[in-house]
Amino acid sequence: MTALLQLINISFSHGQKNLFSGLNLNINKRDKIGLVGENGCGKSTLLNLIKGDLELEKGEIRQPNAVSIAVVEQFLPQPLVDLSLLDAVIDVLEADEQVYHGWKAQSQLMTLGFGIEQFSIKVRFLSGGQQNLLLIARALLQEPDLLLLDEPGNHMDILAMSQLQHFLRDDCNCAFMIISHDQYLLNNVCTKTVFLRDKQCSKFELAYAQAKQQLQQQELQARQRLQIEEKEIARLKATAKQLAILGRENDNDKLSRKAKSIEKRAEKLDASKTHTVQESGLKLKFANQILRAKQILSIDYYQVMTPDLSSELLCIERLIISPGDRVAFLGVNGVGKSSTLENIRRAFHQPRDCSAKIGFHEKTQLGYYDQELRQLDQRCSRIDWLRKFCSASEEQLKSALIKAGISYQEFDRCVASLSGGEKARMMFIAFALNQPNLLILDEPTNHIDLQGKQQLTEQLMSSGATLLITSHDRFFLQQIATRWLWIDSGKLREVNSDEPFYQALFSPTKATKQTNIADINLCPLLLTGQESEQLILQRIDMLERKLQLDQQQKPKRQKPRLQQQWQSELDQLWQSIT
């Protein structure tokens, strides 16, 4: 197997925290790797070390000169926001290459699901998910051998996530390593999984779900071996102690020497005993004040407007939220889910008015989780941030941080420098201290690791708090929600489950068909002249490479049905240009 990159005995620390110690990892050609680990374990740091943005303390990263690496940034570079979609992609190339390779940028955007009519849209007007797809297109335009993706699914709605999954699974021709906390994405696109934990990594030639089962089995066996070894160490130490006492009492050198020999055996066994991974001390735990009332929130004939107040997003005719309701808002990006939650938050902090269209019970205590975590973009320490946002004693603040697994040395770390997952945990520490009875959670799972998601789910279900939630994580919502509100065609509809929303989303009569390069043989009339021919040739090249690669595999691994489809499409494409 051709190695694109080798990490050999690397070590790195972040302040007082030792992230990696003697870590080894090989990334080979055609690897599709999911990088998984708890928040704060160093996943993004590992990518930064590979990119060369950070300097190793020990070890070596071997990268052959011919191997090129491209990175999909976690956040959109600010200079791109005022460019058009197409110009923002081409911008990654040198000036003299932009004209010649412009058609590649168009082809890449269409592969990722964009239509030609979207090429001229300003980047600032794209949804968060579309901006993430834009960053992927920029990286792929560099034709890398290895693609590094750091949480590309954040802020993507179900349609954008579907495009991402389709591309990574079927159309990505380079090796990639992706950091993600979305188990559906990992299971659908990755053939290998790397678990980063306890300063080391464990690699499995399996997708996430199967790899996790195997890892858990290994850990169970390791704990069982450790119990046996510790029992033997205890027995040897007890025997050595007993012999030493007998040797002293009877002035018997032979017994004393035997005691020392057994003690050395115990020390040697203790030094080489089976290692088990230490679980993170970071836990999500909060309690809430349960409100005894018929309703905690009411909304009457309220219009939700766009941020610039130029048009109406939706109209809420009547909505009653009772204490203990866990309400999920459904809808694609841009229909007004986050705007609705933000309007409710603003209304809570305004003077109470009997004629107000958004009303709250007088004992409502609100907690708000902003998907951008803007509340933590501050130049202050963890402990100072809690002092500012929580009405608790100094002892309670310190105790809350310690219980969350944060050491005293980390109390003074600037909150703005924390990872997304660490910021999310700070928000839930604040909730634990303030104990709100109404929680507004806008995409709370974006930055939380897989284990943290399960902890969050359990805590939210047992807290008794009233929840208003938006999330693109369908599995999370299905576990949490007791009510479903679907924003459909500018109206708020209550449905019995999320099924009607997803059925409508993928219905061919309602789903908007975008011009995709995968369908270029069906719609060449949308293009003109040289542009049409270039895109058709690009599609022909892609299909012929797919066909050739599949035919080179062992017969049992080949896909005859897909080969037939590809060949049929190739015949049509050649006919269309000849």
Summary of the structure (lengths in Angstrom):
residues: 578
radius of gyration: 28.3
end to end distance: 40.5
largest distance: 104.7
contacts: 1753
relative contact order: 0.10
helix: 46%
strand: 20%
